[in-house]
Amino acid sequence: MASSSILTGQYVQINQTPASIGDRMVAQIIDWVIQFAWMGGTIYLMSLLPDKTGESFYWLFYIFIGMLPTYFYSIICEMFNNGQSIGKRIMMTRVVKKDGSQPGLGAYIMRWLLMILDGPMMSGLGLFVMLLNKNNQRLGDMAAGTIVIKEGSYDNLQVSLDEFSHFSSKYRPFYPAAEDLSLEQINLISQTLELNETDPRIHALAEKVKQTLHIDHVYESDDSAFLWRVVRDYQYYALEEI
């Protein structure tokens, strides 16, 4: 089964394997059985109510005890059980964001809403979509930026310096002050370095970085090389903390 490797913003590598279509189908069937059982139990309890119970109470009982918990079953389970419904828990699968982080409320709602399209009411459109992409994502997953993974494959692995092509075990940072930069600042530097080397913004940013880090002497001959060195030194210190 294909697996994906992600490098997070903190330079931790995450290996995750998408849950197979079979696992996802079995988990869904388990969830459906639970939902039908809940509805069946609700109807049975209604049959035990006294005959003098008013019709309005019957409807309120049916809606609030039977329908609503069944209707919101998946989103409630996943939100409050770390991305797992009962079926997913049994099948050892879990919903996560594609970057390995935990989905937010918006992502869970998007998956839940699009189940109308992905489910059997649309002739199993979700199953067809899963067959066409390597991560076995249904439409709801693609819209929410989520993926269902095998729980046992979700491992945080320590990253060594040797796993970076520009690092070796003998690498030594030039600018220790780079450790004090934030991830947002490093991302800004990286994005700026994608510009043409003659872009004046690179020089302006290099001067700003020197000022911020109180660097009086640089070892590189141009601003781009200096900024790249700062990024690599930041990565070095980030990896040291893992």
Buried (B, 14 or more C-beta within 10 A) or exposed (E): EEEBEBBBEEBBBBBBBBBBBEBBBBBBEBBBEBBEEBBEEBEEEBEEEEEEEEEEEEEEBBEEBBBEBBEEBBBBBBBEEBBBBBBBBBBBBBBBBBEBEEBEEEBBBBBBEBBEBBBEEEEBBBBEBBEEEEBBBBBBBBBBBBBBBBBEBBEEEEBEBEEBEEBEEEBEBBBEBBBEBEEEBBEBBEEBBEEEEEBEEBBEBBEEBBEEBEBEEBEBEEBBBBBBBBBBBBBBBBBEEE
